Amino acid sequence: MVSQQFPNLNLILNGGLNLPSGKTELTSTEFLTSRIISQDIFSMKTPSFGQGLNIFLGATWLHPVSDNFVFGVGAAYQIKNEYQPLDSISDKYKPSNEISVTGGFDIKLSRTSTLTGDVTGIFYGSDKLAGNEVFSTGNRIVSHLLFRQYFDFNVLSFMALYRNVAIDKLKGLYAFIDNEKFTPNQFYLGFFFNQKFSSVFSFEYGVFSSFYEKTASIFSGYNLYGLSLSPEFRLSPIVTLPVLLKFAFGNADQKPDLQNFEIGSGIRIGL
């Protein structure tokens, strides 16, 4: 991903590529597994196997109304290329391109606290298989609110998020049944405390919960609760090593309980 700032215009342009790296041409068993782990209820960091080349372009404009209040708008367009999802079918699958539009604000409530909020709309066209329209992903509206309270170098954060999802629709020859809502709306709450022990080490503790609407999907109607631990090591002035440890459990009426363990790490480079 690359980003270019234009301070005189309060404008940021960015773009990037998602290169094909995972496996395509899945077996039937692998394809069924990918359908399960791609469900939002599991919050997997790797929700699917390989896809085609994706290109991302976006722009953000900010306007400082005063020393304590800033608002901004942004838009992005993602171009998704076709790929072959199954080894038993030679037809190519072309996911819909994606448009997102965001409006947000940042308020300085006091010398040590801030409030940030935004609303994002994500809009899709139709997916195609062998050139024929087969599926349309429901549009998303995501509302996000973040409060931060600073204690010297330590930060207490509270985050609330609501994701509203429209009905996904089968299209063309595949629209032989009435479309029902499968992907549930989601309400998320999280409390986090980031403690800085030194210039090279910090630690974030968190508790969170997600509540999912009940729909026709077997993965809906769950209440999910979890804990997270996130140590971070600064290896140099521009390189940091974040680590994520997460545990979550969920339950729903007349459905099996869920448990999820997650361990992750990476390298963050700031230029």
Buried (B, 14 or more C-beta within 10 A) or exposed (E): EEEEEEEEEBBBEBBBEBEBEEEBBBEEEBBEEBEEEBBBBBBBEEEEBBBBEBBBEBBBBBEEEEEEEBBBBBBBBBEBBBBBBBBEEEEBBBBBBBBBEBEBBBBBEEEEEBBBBBBBBBBBBBBBBEEBBBBBBBBBBBBBBBBBBBEEEBBBBBBBBBBBBBBBBBBEEEBEEEBEBBBBBBBBBBEBBBBBEEEEEBBBEBEBBBBBBBBEBEBBBBBBBBEBEBBBEBEEEEEBEBBBBBBBBBEBEEBEEBEBEBEEEEEEEEE
